[in-house]
Structure formats: structure tokens, C-alpha cells
Amino acid sequence: EWTAGQLPAGAVQLGILVPNTAGTMRLVDKEALHLAELGGAGGLLALRDFRPPRGVKQLRAQSLAVSELAAMIDVVFDRHATLSTAQGFLDALTGQHRDANHLNAGRLIASEDVWLFRVASEVVRVHLGNKRQSFGYAKLLKEAKVALRAGPLPAWLLAKFGDDGASFGRAAEPIRRGLQDYLNRTTKKTLSMVQLGIVAWVLAEKLRAVPPKDRASIKAKSIDGWKGSVFEARYLCHRYLDPVGYLIERLVPGFSHVKIDNCFAQAAGCATQAGRMEVGQAKSTIINWQSASDEGRDHKKKELCGRAVALRFEWDSAKKSFAPRRGVSRLLLVLDGTWTQADIKALLHAGWDDVFYPYELDRLVKAIV
């Protein structure tokens, strides 16, 4: 148990913790509980020191901002009339980009990004059906292309910026590349004011259709949507969010990161960067680790079955045949997520010598040769 001050805000809304009557917090997430119960103090202390790269840290902050989501939605509805105009939405975006507190109006909102875009998109998504596909970047892009082909948007852009936005309407990815940097308030300036104007126009149009009377119901429904779209779909699936790899690196003696050529790429004569596999090695043991959601588990299982063969062998160009990879005696695999016994059996059959979960690293260390 911990006190609220010892833990990040948002953990309760994300379903990781629940408050006790004594004023402390109790861990309830089943996977976190499993790790805490079986992982031992050493592993937990090592994970406590995990520091993901900047981009992942920003997603973490956005995930935990779920604790401030209700206050953010209140801001959107308090300014509904203004934000329902393209100019009003554009002014709000640029103001928040200059100063993260621009829209707070005395509210204690600690988020340091341009959260207006994400929260307004969430309000629109809930209004349009409360499904993950109801509204997002793809739908925004589709709406933008329609608006650029017909209607008053091109004339508004031309009058304001001297550019009618026609080139962006023809582009496959007119906005995405620079928008993320803008929303994260980085120093990069890859998003033009014309592009930002297109974003403001579309969101203002969509927000205008949301009745202010729906404020309470949208606030109530947004928590799960934020958890699914930001925390689960973007943060937990980020390729650089790798606490398992960090844990292995910290707890396995003699561990190092290596890149190994795929034996099939070797045989095809295309052993380039794309044909190399990033794994870990300790002595003559190769260590691979993989996290997977329930939805992606079957795909990852097939990929790992192929990887076992690609790691086990190398191409002998003199004999024109595959041979056991020199310097490799054992292949060990660490799995994170909910894997079935049938999955593990298939992986062992494919060539992995043993399979472990993150809380079994003491057993993995003993298996290294």
C-alpha cells in the first residue's frame, strides 16, 4: 500500500490502483500484482529506476493526464462558443503552444502539452458514437480533404495566410508529421500555419455539432476512451517503452545488446540493416524478449517462431547450405503479456530452448551457458 502522494495522479482512473478507506492506495492491476508478488524486490527496484526516452515520457504524461481530463473537458465546454469557430480554435491552439497554462483559467491542470487538440478530439469522438474509430487523425484528415475541395475553408485560408491549402488536400500525409511535434511543444517547426488552420477549421466544425448539454455524459464516458486511445493504444504499445529489456539488462550478468544477421537474409544475399535482429547476449546464449497485447499475441507468436529458426542457423556461403550458428549454444525467450500454454508449446517446438516471464529472471540467469 502507498499514500496518494507517493504515486502519480491518474493511476486510479487507469485502473492500476484503488483507494482504501484509510487513505492509502492499493495495487489492483492483475499484471502489476503478478509482477509485484513474484518478481522480488530486486526486479521492482530496477524497474523503479526505468527512464524511457523523451517521446515515451510525453505519452506517459498524457496517459496520466486522465486525472485532469474532467477539468480539461470543462474548459472546452466553458469556451464552446469560441472554440466552435475556426479563428477561436486557432487562437486557442497557438496560445496554448506559447503557454501551456493559456486555457487553464485558474484550474490546476499540470499538463504541459497542447492538450486542447486531444481533448476536443475526445469530446467529438464520444459525441459521434464513443467508439475508438468514431473520430481520430484518420477521420480528421478525411474531413480536411473534403473541406479543402469544396466550401469556405480554402477562401478562409487564402484570406488569412495567402495560401488556399490546395497542396495539402492532394498530399497523402498533409499534417501528421508536424502536428505531433507542435502538440508536444517541441522546438521543431515543421507544421505551417496553413496546416494548423486546417486542423482548427475541422475541429471547430465538429465541436459546433456537440450540444453543450451533453457535457456531463461526455465527461463520464471519456475516461475509458482516454485509457484505450492514449494509455493502451499509444503508450503501452510504443516500441521504445521497453521495461522488460531494461530489467533484463540490469539483472542478467554479462548482458549486452547485439545485432545478428537473419540467416534467410544471408542466404538471399541481402544481409542489410533490415535483415538484422536486435537481441541480447550473455556468454553463448541469445536472449530475446517480447511484449504483446491479447489482440497482437497470435501475430507475435508466428513472428517469434520464425525468429527462432533465423537465430539458430546461419548461411554457409561456401557449402550453400544452412548450418548451426557459430558461438550460439542456447536461445532463451522472455514473454510479457497473457500467453497461452499452446503459444508456449509452439514457441518451444519452433526452436526456443526455454521460455520465461519477467518475474522468472533468476531462473533465466541459471539457464545461461
Residue pairs with C-beta under 8 A, 6 or more apart in sequence:
1 20
1 24
1 25
1 26
2 17
2 24
2 25
3 23
3 24
3 25
4 19
4 23
4 24
4 25
6 25
7 17
7 25
8 64
9 64
9 67
9 68
9 110
10 63
10 64
10 65
10 66
10 67
11 17
11 25
11 64
12 18
12 19
12 25
12 67
13 66
13 67
13 69
13 223
13 227
14 63
14 64
14 66
14 227
14 231
15 28
15 29
15 227
16 27
16 28
16 29
16 32
17 25
17 26
17 27
17 28
17 29
18 25
18 26
18 28
19 25
19 26
20 26
27 33
27 36
31 338
34 359
35 43
35 44
35 358
35 359
36 44
38 359
38 360
39 358
39 359
40 359
40 362
42 251
43 247
43 251
43 358
43 359
43 361
46 246
46 247
46 250
46 251
47 243
47 246
47 247
50 243
50 246
50 247
51 57
52 60
52 238
52 240
52 241
52 242
53 240
55 238
55 240
56 235
56 238
56 240
56 241
58 113
58 184
59 230
59 234
59 235
59 238
59 241
60 235
61 111
61 112
61 113
62 111
62 113
62 115
62 118
62 230
62 234
62 235
63 227
63 230
63 231
63 235
65 72
65 110
65 111
65 115
66 223
66 226
66 227
66 230
66 231
68 108
68 109
68 110
68 111
69 119
69 122
69 219
69 222
69 223
69 226
70 219
71 107
71 108
71 109
72 109
72 111
72 115
72 119
73 119
73 122
73 123
73 215
73 218
73 219
73 222
74 107
74 215
74 219
75 103
75 104
75 105
75 107
75 109
75 116
75 119
76 83
76 116
76 119
76 120
76 123
76 207
77 123
77 212
77 215
78 105
79 88
79 92
79 103
80 207
80 210
80 212
81 88
82 88
82 89
82 92
83 89
83 92
83 116
83 120
83 203
83 204
83 207
84 204
84 207
84 208
85 204
86 153
86 156
86 197
86 200
86 201
86 204
86 205
87 200
88 204
89 116
89 120
89 200
89 201
89 203
89 204
89 207
90 196
90 197
90 200
92 102
92 103
92 116
93 114
93 116
93 117
93 196
93 199
93 200
94 196
95 102
95 103
96 102
96 103
96 114
96 115
96 116
97 114
97 182
97 185
100 111
100 112
100 113
100 114
100 185
101 109
103 116
109 115
112 185
113 183
113 184
113 185
114 182
114 183
114 184
114 185
117 179
117 183
117 199
117 203
118 183
118 230
120 203
120 207
121 135
121 136
121 140
121 203
122 222
122 225
122 226
122 229
123 207
123 210
123 218
123 222
124 134
124 135
124 203
124 206
124 207
124 210
125 131
125 132
125 134
125 135
125 136
125 225
125 229
126 134
126 218
126 221
126 222
126 225
127 209
127 210
127 214
127 218
128 134
128 135
128 206
130 221
130 225
132 225
132 228
132 229
132 233
133 139
135 206
136 229
137 176
137 179
140 175
140 199
140 202
140 203
141 174
141 175
141 176
143 202
143 205
143 206
144 168
144 169
144 174
144 175
144 198
144 199
144 201
144 202
145 169
147 153
147 198
147 201
147 202
147 205
148 154
148 164
148 165
148 166
148 168
148 169
148 198
149 169
153 165
153 198
153 201
154 164
154 165
154 166
155 164
156 197
156 201
157 163
157 164
157 165
157 194
157 197
157 198
157 201
158 164
160 197
161 193
161 194
161 197
163 194
165 194
165 197
165 198
167 174
168 174
168 175
168 194
168 195
168 198
174 195
174 198
175 191
175 195
175 198
175 199
177 190
178 188
178 189
178 190
178 191
178 192
178 195
179 191
179 195
179 199
181 188
181 190
181 191
182 191
182 196
210 218
232 293
235 241
236 293
237 293
242 291
244 289
244 291
244 334
244 336
244 358
245 280
245 289
247 358
247 361
248 255
248 280
248 287
248 289
248 334
248 361
248 364
249 255
249 257
249 280
251 361
251 365
252 280
252 282
252 287
252 361
252 364
252 365
252 368
253 282
253 365
254 282
254 283
254 368
255 280
255 281
255 282
255 287
256 280
256 281
256 282
257 278
257 279
257 280
258 278
258 279
258 280
258 281
259 276
259 277
259 278
259 279
260 276
260 277
260 279
260 286
260 311
260 325
261 271
261 275
261 276
261 277
261 314
262 271
262 275
262 276
262 277
262 310
263 309
263 310
263 311
263 312
263 313
263 314
263 315
263 322
263 325
264 275
264 310
265 271
265 272
265 274
265 275
265 276
266 275
266 314
266 315
266 317
267 315
267 322
277 307
277 310
277 311
279 286
279 287
279 288
279 311
280 286
280 287
280 288
280 289
281 287
282 368
283 329
283 368
283 369
284 327
284 328
284 329
284 330
284 369
285 328
285 329
285 330
285 331
285 332
285 367
285 368
285 369
286 311
286 328
286 330
286 331
286 332
287 332
287 333
287 334
287 364
288 304
288 307
288 311
288 331
288 332
288 333
288 334
289 333
289 334
289 335
289 336
290 300
290 304
290 333
290 334
290 335
290 336
291 336
291 337
292 299
292 300
292 301
292 335
292 336
292 337
292 339
293 337
294 337
294 338
297 337
297 338
297 339
297 343
301 339
301 343
301 346
301 347
304 333
304 347
304 350
304 352
305 346
305 347
305 350
305 351
306 350
308 331
308 333
308 347
308 350
308 351
308 352
309 350
309 351
311 325
311 328
311 331
311 351
312 324
312 325
312 328
312 331
312 351
313 322
313 323
313 324
313 325
314 322
314 323
314 324
314 325
314 326
315 321
315 322
315 323
316 322
316 323
329 369
330 353
330 354
330 367
330 368
330 369
331 351
331 352
331 353
332 352
332 353
332 354
332 355
332 356
332 364
332 367
332 368
333 347
333 352
333 354
333 355
333 356
334 355
334 356
334 357
334 358
334 361
334 364
335 344
335 355
335 356
335 357
336 357
336 358
344 355
347 355
348 354
348 355
353 367
354 364
354 367
356 363
356 364
